[in-house]
Amino acid sequence: MAIPLALAVVGGASASWAQRVGADRALTVVMGSPDGVAATERLDVARTNVSAQPLPAKSLRILWTRHVPPMSHAPVVLRDGTVVVVSDEGETLLLNTDGTDRGRLALGPGPTSAPAVLADGTLLVVNATGDAVGARHGALSFRTHIAEGEPAPEAVEHGSVHHMLGGPRGVRRSFRPAVNQTPSSSTRAWLLPLEDGGAVAAIGRELVSLDRDGAVRSRAVSPVPVASPLLSTAHGVAFVSESGEAYVWDLRTAADAVSGRGSFGGAFDGAVAAADDQHLVAVIDATRLVSLDLGTGETSTRTHGSLGPGIFTGAFALERSSGTTLLEQVTLLGTRVLAVDADGRETPFATSLALQGIQVSPDAGAAFLAPSHTALLADRSGRVAYATVDGHVGVASATSKVEMGTLPCGAPPSPASDPSRQHSRVSAGFAGLVPAGPGAFVVACESGRVSFVQGDREQD
């Protein structure tokens, strides 16, 4: 059972400013195993985006919808089914399984990192001022400043929206969250839960290992800003830069050095998974699925969509036991799922997800424009829940699909109604899809709409 987080934070933080940094000695930390149904970005520390909970197969219906402040990250779901939403303003809302309020936590100011639930049930975010903020037992448990540089410019002191940040008891600090700003790779934060209840946090080029009480165990500096979720591997904490170089922070070494482990050989769009303890898999240049060996630095292309011209959106899932990758691909004829096995054999799903295809740009040197802000979530049977660029949400298998009649995030603007979008990426604004128990998943919209989708399973 996950630790309850039902109460709003109103008290001070525990004393975690005394940071235990031991750069002169090796550390022993245990990787992996966050606590929850969907406890961290892309569900697990390998970032597979594959749920242990079965997805529905038919009769999709929205049980409830809540309107909350805008968000950039998918929610997390605790083991008891509580849905935790972290808004761009830094407010954290806890929703019961029936959509009613369970409580609120002030972990901001925003924008924040994607939330994570640690092995002991602690909810953790990194906020816009560079603080790692944890909540446990329904109250703020620690607040540790991890960014040694200046606070991110997105956090501006203001006298309106108040957030209790764990300062001296009775003292309020308040901030005006930024509006319509997306953090760059130099300021964006990432979290990786550790099995011992601690976590690794990255913000810009800085990497910090925290224990379960929020104290700093060690620090390291990356040669480049971190541009991907942190991954747990046998070599250490892995991540990728914007230009496609892979790096590893080996927490076992006394020097805590960050070392380069090779390059994917192209532009990286942010989605990466650990196929096993040795190999990372990522979509590169929107056209190739590439595997990189962290031990040798060698790469191999698993697929380049040889069944027809198309663009991979970056929304993909990786089933580690079989080695099969499920990719969302936009072709000239529409959007589909392409299943690629460990040997690179491609099998498209029989039914297209959407008729929305590649947009042709008249601009010289830009032949195609790929859609963005779509989502894909798989279960262990190979079934996928999807959210496409034209706003549709459904569930598909290799042979069939079932789609919702409503558009949970609304329809994207059409070129006719918004001429400025004629030569730009369209987006229905999905923040993500996360599992919410057997036969259920949550659709999170960037606009702040959260919908709980329930359906019947094959055996129901």
C-alpha positions in Angstrom: 0.0 0.0 0.0 1.4 3.4 -0.9 1.9 5.9 1.8 -1.1 8.3 2.1 -0.6 11.8 0.8 -4.1 13.1 1.4 -3.4 16.2 3.5 -2.4 19.6 2.1 1.1 20.7 3.1 0.9 23.4 5.8 4.0 22.8 7.9 7.8 23.3 7.6 10.2 20.8 6.1 12.5 18.6 8.0 16.1 19.8 8.3 17.8 18.6 5.1 20.1 21.5 4.4 23.0 19.6 6.1 24.0 17.9 2.9 26.2 14.7 3.3 28.5 14.9 0.3 31.3 12.4 0.2 33.1 12.9 -3.1 36.2 11.2 -1.7 34.6 7.8 -1.1 32.6 5.3 -3.1 28.8 5.0 -2.5 26.6 2.0 -2.3 23.2 2.8 -3.8 20.5 0.4 -5.1 18.9 1.2 -8.4 15.3 0.9 -9.4 11.8 -0.1 -8.1 9.7 3.0 -7.5 6.4 2.4 -5.7 3.2 2.8 -7.6 1.1 1.8 -10.7 2.7 4.6 -12.7 5.4 5.9 -10.4 7.8 7.8 -12.6 8.2 9.2 -16.1 7.5 6.5 -18.7 6.4 4.2 -15.9 9.6 2.6 -14.7 13.4 3.2 -14.3 14.0 1.6 -17.7 11.5 4.0 -19.3 9.8 1.2 -21.2 6.3 2.7 -21.1 4.9 -0.8 -20.7 2.4 -1.3 -17.9 2.0 -4.4 -15.8 -1.7 -3.6 -15.7 -3.7 -4.9 -18.6 -5.3 -2.3 -20.9 -9.0 -2.5 -21.8 -10.0 -4.2 -25.1 -13.5 -2.8 -25.7 -16.3 -0.5 -24.5 -14.1 2.5 -23.6 -15.9 5.1 -21.5 -14.9 8.2 -19.5 -15.8 7.7 -15.9 -14.8 11.2 -14.8 -13.1 14.3 -16.0 -11.4 17.0 -13.8 -10.2 20.4 -14.9 -7.0 21.5 -13.2 -4.3 24.0 -14.1 -2.2 23.4 -17.3 0.4 20.7 -17.1 3.4 19.5 -19.1 4.0 16.1 -17.5 1.8 13.0 -17.2 0.4 12.3 -13.7 1.7 9.5 -11.5 -0.6 6.9 -10.0 0.0 5.5 -6.5 -0.4 1.9 -5.6 -3.9 2.5 -4.2 -5.0 4.2 -7.4 -4.6 7.9 -6.3 -3.9 10.1 -9.3 -1.3 12.7 -8.6 -1.2 15.7 -11.0 1.6 18.3 -10.9 0.6 21.5 -12.7 3.0 24.0 -14.5 2.2 26.4 -11.6 3.8 24.0 -9.2 0.5 22.9 -7.5 0.1 19.2 -6.8 -3.4 17.7 -6.8 -4.3 14.3 -5.4 -7.5 12.7 -6.9 -9.3 9.7 -5.6 -10.2 6.9 -7.9 -13.7 8.4 -8.4 -12.2 11.8 -9.4 -12.9 13.6 -6.1 -10.3 15.6 -4.3 -8.1 13.8 -1.8 -5.8 16.7 -1.0 -3.3 19.2 -2.3 0.4 19.7 -1.9 2.4 22.8 -2.6 5.7 21.6 -4.0 6.3 24.5 -6.4 6.9 27.0 -7.7 6.5 25.8 -11.2 7.3 24.7 -13.8 8.6 21.5 -12.2 10.1 18.2 -13.2 7.9 15.2 -13.9 6.9 13.9 -10.5 8.2 10.6 -9.1 7.1 8.3 -6.4 10.1 6.8 -4.5 10.5 3.3 -3.1 9.2 4.3 0.3 6.1 6.2 -1.1 7.7 9.7 -1.0 6.4 12.0 -3.7 9.3 14.0 -5.2 9.6 16.9 -7.7 12.3 19.4 -8.6 10.8 22.8 -8.8 11.8 25.9 -10.8 14.1 27.3 -8.1 16.2 24.2 -8.2 14.9 22.6 -5.1 14.2 18.9 -4.7 11.0 18.8 -2.6 9.6 15.6 -1.1 6.3 14.8 0.6 5.7 11.8 2.9 2.8 10.9 5.2 0.7 13.8 3.8 3.2 16.5 4.7 6.3 18.1 3.3 9.3 16.0 4.5 12.3 17.7 2.9 13.3 20.6 0.6 16.9 20.5 -0.6 18.4 23.0 -2.9 20.3 21.0 -5.5 21.1 23.6 -8.3 24.3 25.3 -7.4 23.8 27.9 -10.1 21.2 30.8 -10.0 17.5 29.9 -9.8 15.8 29.3 -13.1 14.4 32.6 -14.6 10.9 31.0 -14.8 10.5 31.5 -11.0 9.7 35.2 -10.3 8.8 36.4 -6.8 5.3 37.8 -6.7 2.7 38.5 -4.1 -0.2 36.4 -5.3 -0.1 32.7 -5.6 1.4 31.3 -2.3 3.4 28.2 -1.9 4.6 26.8 1.4 8.2 25.8 0.7 9.3 24.6 4.0 11.1 27.8 5.2 10.9 29.0 8.8 7.6 28.2 10.4 5.0 30.9 9.7 7.0 32.4 6.8 5.4 32.4 3.3 7.3 32.6 0.1 5.4 33.2 -3.1 6.1 33.2 -6.8 4.4 34.0 -10.1 4.8 30.9 -12.3 5.8 31.5 -15.9 3.1 31.4 -18.6 3.6 29.5 -21.8 7.3 28.9 -21.2 9.0 25.6 -21.9 12.2 25.0 -19.9 15.3 24.6 -22.1 17.6 21.6 -21.7 19.9 23.8 -19.6 17.1 24.2 -17.0 14.9 21.2 -17.3 15.0 18.7 -14.4 14.8 14.9 -14.3 14.4 12.3 -11.6 15.3 8.7 -11.2 14.0 6.7 -8.1 16.4 4.4 -6.4 15.5 1.1 -4.7 16.8 2.3 -1.3 14.3 5.1 -1.2 16.6 7.8 -2.5 16.8 9.3 -6.0 19.1 10.8 -8.6 18.1 14.3 -9.8 19.5 16.2 -12.8 19.0 19.8 -13.6 20.9 21.3 -16.6 24.4 19.8 -16.3 24.2 19.0 -12.6 23.6 15.5 -11.2 22.9 14.9 -7.6 22.3 11.7 -5.6 19.8 12.1 -2.7 19.1 9.8 0.1 15.5 9.0 1.3 15.6 12.1 3.6 16.6 14.4 0.9 20.3 14.8 1.9 22.8 15.0 -0.9 25.1 12.0 -1.0 27.2 13.0 -4.0 27.3 15.4 -7.0 28.7 15.3 -10.5 28.8 17.6 -13.5 27.9 16.4 -17.0 29.8 17.8 -20.0 26.5 18.6 -21.6 22.9 19.4 -20.4 20.8 16.3 -19.7 18.1 16.0 -22.4 16.4 12.7 -21.6 14.9 10.9 -18.6 17.5 9.3 -16.4 17.7 5.5 -16.9 18.9 2.7 -14.5 21.5 0.4 -16.2 24.3 -2.0 -15.1 26.8 0.8 -15.9 25.1 3.4 -13.7 22.7 6.3 -14.3 22.4 6.8 -18.1 21.1 9.7 -20.1 21.3 11.3 -23.6 22.2 14.8 -24.8 20.2 16.7 -27.4 22.7 15.8 -30.1 22.4 12.1 -29.3 25.5 11.3 -27.2 25.0 8.8 -24.4 26.5 9.3 -20.9 26.7 7.3 -17.7 27.2 8.5 -14.1 28.7 5.5 -12.3 27.7 6.0 -8.6 30.0 3.2 -7.5 33.2 5.2 -8.3 34.8 7.5 -5.7 35.3 10.2 -8.3 31.6 10.2 -9.4 32.8 10.8 -12.9 30.3 11.2 -15.8 31.7 9.4 -18.9 30.6 9.4 -22.6 29.5 6.0 -23.9 29.0 6.6 -27.6 26.6 8.5 -29.9 23.3 7.5 -31.4 24.5 9.4 -34.6 21.7 11.9 -35.0 19.2 14.3 -33.4 17.5 12.9 -30.3 13.9 13.8 -29.6 13.8 13.0 -25.9 12.3 9.4 -25.7 14.8 6.7 -24.8 14.5 3.3 -23.1 16.8 0.7 -21.6 16.4 -2.5 -23.6 18.4 -4.3 -21.0 21.2 -3.4 -18.5 23.6 -2.9 -21.5 21.7 -1.3 -24.3 19.7 1.9 -24.8 17.1 2.3 -27.6 16.0 5.7 -29.0 14.3 7.3 -31.9 16.8 9.3 -33.9 16.2 11.9 -36.6 12.5 10.9 -36.4 13.2 8.1 -38.9 15.3 5.5 -37.2 15.1 3.3 -34.1 18.7 2.9 -32.9 20.3 0.7 -30.2 23.5 1.7 -28.4 25.8 -0.6 -26.4 26.9 1.3 -23.3 29.9 -1.0 -23.0 31.4 -0.7 -26.4 29.7 2.4 -27.8 28.6 0.5 -30.9 25.2 1.3 -32.5 22.9 -0.6 -34.7 19.7 0.5 -36.5 16.8 -1.7 -35.6 14.5 -0.1 -38.1 14.2 2.8 -40.5 10.6 2.2 -41.5 11.4 0.3 -44.6 7.7 -0.7 -45.1 7.0 2.9 -46.5 8.0 6.5 -45.9 7.1 7.8 -42.5 8.2 9.7 -39.4 8.3 8.3 -35.9 6.8 10.6 -33.4 9.0 9.5 -30.5 6.0 7.9 -28.7 7.0 4.3 -28.3 7.0 1.4 -25.8 9.5 -1.4 -25.3 8.6 -4.8 -24.1 11.9 -6.0 -22.6 11.2 -9.7 -22.3 10.6 -10.1 -26.0 12.6 -7.2 -27.2 9.7 -5.8 -29.2 9.4 -2.1 -29.7 6.0 -0.5 -30.5 6.4 2.8 -32.4 3.9 5.4 -33.5 4.6 6.2 -37.1 3.0 8.9 -39.2 3.0 8.0 -42.9 1.6 9.7 -46.0 -1.7 7.7 -45.5 -2.1 8.2 -41.7 -0.9 7.2 -38.3 -0.1 3.6 -37.4 1.7 1.4 -34.9 4.7 -0.4 -36.1 5.9 -3.4 -34.1 9.7 -4.1 -34.4 11.1 -7.3 -32.9 14.6 -7.6 -31.5 16.0 -8.7 -35.0 14.5 -5.7 -36.7 11.5 -7.4 -38.4 8.7 -4.9 -38.9 5.0 -5.7 -38.5 2.5 -2.9 -38.8 -0.8 -3.1 -36.9 -3.6 -4.0 -39.3 -5.7 -0.9 -38.5 -4.5 2.7 -38.7 -4.8 4.8 -35.6 -5.8 7.9 -37.5 -6.1 9.3 -41.0 -3.9 12.3 -40.1 -0.7 11.8 -42.1 2.5 13.6 -42.8 2.2 17.3 -43.4 4.1 18.5 -46.5 5.8 21.8 -46.0 6.5 24.2 -49.0 9.5 25.5 -47.2 12.8 24.7 -48.9 14.8 22.1 -47.1 11.9 21.0 -45.0 10.1 18.3 -46.9 8.0 16.9 -44.0 6.8 18.1 -40.6 6.1 15.5 -37.9 3.3 15.9 -35.4 4.1 16.3 -31.7 2.6 15.8 -28.3 1.1 12.4 -29.1 1.2 9.5 -26.6 1.5 5.7 -26.6 1.1 3.3 -23.7 1.5 -0.5 -23.9 0.7 -3.5 -21.7 2.6 -6.8 -21.7 0.3 -8.4 -24.2 1.3 -5.9 -26.9 -1.9 -3.9 -26.7 -1.5 -0.1 -26.8 -3.5 2.8 -25.7 -2.9 5.8 -28.0 -3.5 9.5 -28.4 -3.0 10.8 -31.9 -2.3 14.2 -33.3 -5.9 14.7 -34.5 -7.1 14.3 -30.9 -8.4 10.7 -30.9 -7.8 8.3 -28.0 -8.3 4.6 -28.2 -6.8 1.1 -27.7 -5.4 -1.1 -30.4 -4.0 -4.5 -30.9 -2.2 -6.0 -33.8 -5.5 -6.9 -35.4 -8.1 -4.5 -34.2 -8.8 -1.2 -32.4 -11.6 0.5 -30.4 -11.8 4.2 -30.2 -13.6 6.7 -28.0 -16.3 8.8 -29.5 -15.2 11.9 -27.6 -11.9 13.8 -27.8 -10.6 14.0 -24.2 -8.2 16.9 -25.0 -10.4 18.5 -27.7 -9.7 18.8 -31.4 -6.5 20.4 -32.6 -6.9 23.7 -34.5 -7.5 23.3 -38.2 -5.5 25.4 -40.7 -8.7 27.0 -41.9 -9.5 28.3 -38.4 -5.9 29.1 -37.5 -3.8 30.1 -40.6 -0.7 30.4 -38.5 -0.7 26.6 -38.1 -0.6 25.9 -41.8 3.1 25.3 -41.8 3.7 24.4 -38.2 3.3 21.3 -36.0 -0.3 20.6 -35.0 -0.9 19.2 -31.6 -3.9 18.0 -29.6 -2.0 18.8 -26.5 -1.6 15.5 -24.7 0.6 15.5 -21.6 0.5 11.7 -21.5 -1.3 8.4 -20.9 -0.7 6.4 -17.7 -2.2 3.1 -16.4 -4.7 3.4 -13.5 -5.5 -0.2 -12.7 -6.7 -3.2 -14.6 -8.7 -2.1 -17.7 -8.2 1.6 -17.0 -5.9 4.5 -17.9 -5.8 8.2 -17.4 -5.6 10.8 -20.3 -3.8 14.0 -19.3 -4.1 17.1 -21.4 -1.7 20.0 -21.5 -4.7 22.3 -21.1 -5.3 20.8 -17.6 -8.1 18.3 -18.4 -7.7 14.9 -16.7 -10.0 12.0 -17.7 -10.2 8.5 -16.3 -11.0 6.0 -19.0 -12.4 2.5 -18.1 -13.1 -0.3 -20.5 -13.7 -4.1 -20.6 -10.9 -6.5 -20.8 -10.9 -9.4 -23.3 -12.0 -11.9 -20.6 -14.7 -9.6 -19.2 
